[in-house]
Amino acid sequence: MSIEVNNESASEVDEHELVTLSRYVLDAMRVHPRAELSIVLLDEAAMERLHVQWMDLPGPTDVMSFPMDELRPGRDDEEPDEGLLGDVVLCPTVAARQAVEAGHATQEELLLLTTHGILHLLGFDHAEPEQEKEMFDLQRRLLLTYLAGRGSGSAAGTATGRG
């Protein structure tokens, strides 16, 4: 699995952990082992430009996803497709503010947002209530099992939903 992190922000981020989490989520979702994922960290000005350009919404946002080959989670009865998963774009300063509001560390917020972004790349959405429940339940389960595996006791408050 190829996972590249490009930090174009001035924020210090544990890039290794973003890769480790991403690999965990992609494995759990049975994504092809040769799939490619890019994670980009931007400052607020750059994130705002993307937010306006692609969503026609003002201000910076926390996470955006840009799918490439529209890969979907693998199923037990078939081999997953190989290809480019796409880009997850994060804004660490927005994540830091959200982390304060939620009462946890910025890195935990970035893990949540990375998981959220990957699920969007895999076709999950939260436009409708039933979609939101499915996506956020899956997001929570993935993040909690990842955090439990690394020995974190602070996972319960971390795995809330994000838009």
VMD Tcl script that draws the C-alpha trace (Angstrom):
set ca {
  {0.00 0.00 0.00}
  {1.42 3.37 -0.95}
  {0.53 6.18 1.46}
  {2.22 9.53 0.98}
  {1.97 12.48 3.38}
  {2.78 15.97 2.15}
  {2.76 18.57 4.93}
  {2.43 21.99 3.28}
  {1.25 23.59 6.52}
  {3.40 25.15 9.21}
  {1.93 22.73 11.75}
  {3.93 19.94 13.28}
  {2.06 16.68 12.76}
  {2.91 13.06 13.51}
  {2.96 11.98 9.87}
  {4.05 8.44 10.74}
  {0.88 7.94 12.80}
  {-1.30 9.26 9.97}
  {0.27 6.62 7.72}
  {-0.14 3.89 10.34}
  {-3.82 4.76 10.87}
  {-4.45 4.98 7.13}
  {-2.90 1.57 6.56}
  {-5.05 0.17 9.39}
  {-8.27 1.65 7.94}
  {-7.48 0.55 4.39}
  {-6.67 -2.99 5.57}
  {-9.86 -3.13 7.65}
  {-11.88 -1.99 4.62}
  {-10.19 -4.63 2.44}
  {-8.73 -2.12 0.01}
  {-6.28 -3.60 -2.48}
  {-2.73 -3.78 -1.04}
  {-1.36 -1.82 -4.01}
  {-3.86 1.03 -3.72}
  {-2.38 4.52 -3.44}
  {-3.45 7.24 -1.00}
  {-2.18 10.78 -0.60}
  {-2.64 12.87 2.54}
  {-2.00 16.59 2.20}
  {-1.88 19.03 5.12}
  {-2.60 22.66 4.24}
  {-2.74 26.01 5.97}
  {-6.09 27.76 6.33}
  {-5.66 30.03 3.28}
  {-4.95 27.10 0.95}
  {-7.78 25.03 2.47}
  {-10.19 27.93 2.07}
  {-9.31 28.20 -1.63}
  {-10.11 24.50 -2.11}
  {-13.30 24.79 -0.06}
  {-14.54 27.69 -2.19}
  {-13.41 26.10 -5.47}
  {-14.89 22.64 -4.93}
  {-17.73 23.14 -2.45}
  {-18.60 26.78 -3.09}
  {-18.49 27.34 0.67}
  {-16.62 30.16 2.43}
  {-13.83 29.72 4.95}
  {-11.45 26.86 5.59}
  {-12.73 23.43 6.52}
  {-11.21 20.54 8.44}
  {-11.06 17.80 5.79}
  {-11.80 17.35 2.11}
  {-11.57 14.19 0.02}
  {-10.77 13.92 -3.67}
  {-11.39 10.39 -5.01}
  {-9.52 9.21 -8.08}
  {-10.45 5.70 -9.25}
  {-13.62 5.43 -7.12}
  {-12.38 2.33 -5.30}
  {-14.82 0.70 -2.91}
  {-14.29 -1.51 0.14}
  {-13.46 -5.10 -0.73}
  {-15.93 -7.87 -0.08}
  {-15.19 -11.30 1.33}
  {-16.28 -13.02 -1.89}
  {-14.20 -10.99 -4.37}
  {-10.74 -9.56 -4.94}
  {-10.62 -5.76 -4.40}
  {-9.79 -3.46 -7.32}
  {-6.32 -1.98 -7.60}
  {-5.83 1.73 -8.26}
  {-5.50 5.25 -6.95}
  {-7.73 5.86 -3.96}
  {-7.25 9.65 -4.02}
  {-6.34 12.52 -1.74}
  {-7.37 13.38 1.80}
  {-6.67 17.05 2.51}
  {-6.45 18.16 6.14}
  {-6.16 21.57 7.78}
  {-4.29 21.11 11.09}
  {-5.18 24.56 12.49}
  {-8.91 23.96 11.98}
  {-8.43 20.49 13.50}
  {-6.66 22.06 16.49}
  {-9.63 24.35 17.20}
  {-12.05 21.44 16.91}
  {-9.89 19.36 19.23}
  {-10.06 22.04 21.92}
  {-13.86 22.16 21.57}
  {-14.08 18.35 21.76}
  {-11.64 18.09 24.66}
  {-8.96 15.95 23.08}
  {-5.54 16.31 21.43}
  {-5.05 17.77 17.96}
  {-3.41 14.53 16.78}
  {-6.51 12.57 17.79}
  {-8.66 15.01 15.82}
  {-6.38 14.55 12.80}
  {-6.77 10.77 13.13}
  {-10.54 11.16 13.21}
  {-10.48 13.45 10.17}
  {-8.16 11.11 8.27}
  {-10.51 8.19 8.92}
  {-13.45 10.35 7.84}
  {-11.68 11.40 4.66}
  {-10.72 7.83 3.73}
  {-14.32 6.69 4.17}
  {-15.43 9.45 1.80}
  {-12.86 8.21 -0.73}
  {-14.41 4.75 -0.40}
  {-17.86 6.08 -1.28}
  {-19.36 6.68 2.15}
  {-21.37 9.84 2.72}
  {-23.50 11.47 5.38}
  {-26.01 13.50 3.37}
  {-28.97 11.43 4.60}
  {-29.62 10.34 8.21}
  {-29.21 6.61 7.49}
  {-25.98 7.28 5.54}
  {-24.69 9.43 8.39}
  {-25.41 6.71 10.94}
  {-23.67 4.05 8.85}
  {-20.62 6.20 8.11}
  {-20.17 7.60 11.61}
  {-20.69 4.19 13.26}
  {-18.05 2.71 10.97}
  {-15.75 5.69 11.55}
  {-16.11 5.33 15.29}
  {-15.47 1.56 15.22}
  {-12.38 1.91 13.02}
  {-10.92 4.69 15.13}
  {-11.66 3.00 18.45}
  {-10.13 -0.30 17.35}
  {-7.06 1.51 15.99}
  {-6.61 3.49 19.21}
  {-7.16 0.40 21.35}
  {-4.47 -1.36 19.35}
  {-1.95 1.36 20.05}
  {-2.80 1.31 23.77}
  {-4.70 4.61 24.05}
  {-7.23 4.95 26.81}
  {-8.63 8.23 25.51}
  {-10.40 6.83 22.47}
  {-13.99 7.06 23.67}
  {-14.28 10.80 23.46}
  {-12.35 10.99 20.20}
  {-14.50 9.09 17.80}
  {-17.33 11.51 17.27}
  {-18.61 12.44 13.84}
  {-17.32 15.23 11.63}
  {-18.72 16.73 8.49}
}
mol new
graphics top color blue
foreach p $ca { graphics top sphere $p radius 0.5 }
foreach p [lrange $ca 0 end-1] q [lrange $ca 1 end] { graphics top cylinder $p $q radius 0.2 }
display resetview
